């Protein structure tokens, strides 16, 4: 008889502890991952959540009972697992984290050799199935647990993205760790950089006394904004719990939508390597597409979600990929997302061009104003999407169903998609240089969605 496991999503496993994820499930996931992949060595890291230690013990016991040697990376960020997997040519890696989810959640992110993602399209459903069946093949020899510290080589790899540390200006930077796990890495980078850091919520703390770190929520941004203004900082950075995303604020304390950072980083990398591909998600696209064309590159669209972006990047050998949700992916980082490389590159762009972050993005914000992602709870997402399509029936638009539905008109466009991690519909609207039109269409769509929810 199968033991149903409900925490598996489109590109990771994530759920409430202990009702959806517990030590028994973690053990079975370890056994199932090993049976599916047949690895010899796997890196495992964990965030600072209070349940991560117990889940780590159970997961690694499952791996070792399957004959797998586990490289224990300790408390770290998701990208450090990715780095270990590709840097050491391991057979895979697992990160124990629930990123920005509520404090009583936890989960797993999985990669295979060379940090290739495992999504629902490429094996995650099979791992779930094996774990549910709970019948595992016997092994002759158990694996070992090996404490592993890659911090020195990881820091040197991060710094390698900068053309010259000596050319960086001595910026004053506010950082908000949100009591997550970015701070140990920041402290190591600080020794190599000419920056003055004002550090907020710096100590890792799984109780999250200042709230779960999710800078996408406007209510969590005030401490960062206040510190930028108080200290007259050049810019600010905030991370989510496992720091695979970083969020940027300009010197005025303004939160910069991830969409514009995607365009900025894509343009910079294409100027250095013309003719390359960059990958973007379908929620907001016009700014990225225009800049890619301007700098001699090709913009390639992918479904949203880190696993899908990585798969598309490998398919087209993209130099960079970016999501408006502040995931930034780099070919030289195993096609994986990093929350450290983006702000390092931004500091270099600011130094080289002698411009503030505001000056770098203002023109693009005016050219393509956006709504910001609007999340709405609905009971029947299919009914809502059908009603939206019916409203625009007979009008002239380009239709895209890469992820949810996207309708592009001459002067504005929108995307509505179901969340892969939460029971929500996510709406994004942008226009060509007309903020009032964007706001008008945003309000129209919100009304449509509410009327049939």
DANOR-V164454 format. One line per field, one symbol per residue. ss: DSSP state (@ for helix, = for strand, . for the rest). psi: psi as a letter, one per 40 degrees, with the letter a starting at -180 (. if undefined). A space follows every 10 residues. Layout:
ss=???
psi=???
This chain:
ss=.......=.. ..====.... ..@@@@@@@@ @@@@@@@... ======.... .@@@@@@@@@ @@@@@...== =====..@@@ @@@@@@@... .=====.... ....====== ==@@@.=... ...@@@@@@@ @@@....... ....===... @@@@@@@@@. ....@@@... .=====.... ..@@@@@@@@ .....===== .......... .......@@@ .@@@@@@@@@ @...=====. .....====. ....==.@@@ @@@@@@@@@@ @@....==== =....@@@@@ @@@@...=== ==...@@@@@ @@@@@@...= ==.....=== @@@..==... @@@@@@@@@@ @@@...@@@@ @@@@@@@..= ...===.... @@@@@@@@@@ @......=== ....====.. .=======.. ....====== =...@@@@@@ @@@@@@@@@@ @..
psi=hihhheehad eahhihhede hadddddddd dddddddfid hhhhiiaeid eddddddddd ddddeeehhh hheahaiddd dddddddefi eaihhhiebe iideiiahhh iaiffhihad efeddddddd dddfhihiid hiiihhhhhe ddddddddde ehdhddeiig ihhhhheffa eddddddddd deifihhhhi fdhhheegee ihhgedhdee eddddddddd efidiihiia defeiihiha eeehhhhddd dddddddddd ddgieiiiii iedhdddddd ddddffahhh iiiihddddd dddddefidi iiieefhhih defffiihed dddddddddd ddefiidddd eddddddgii eihhhhhidg dddddddddd deheihihhh fdhahhhhad eiiihhiiie eigihhhhhi igegdddddd dddddddddd df.
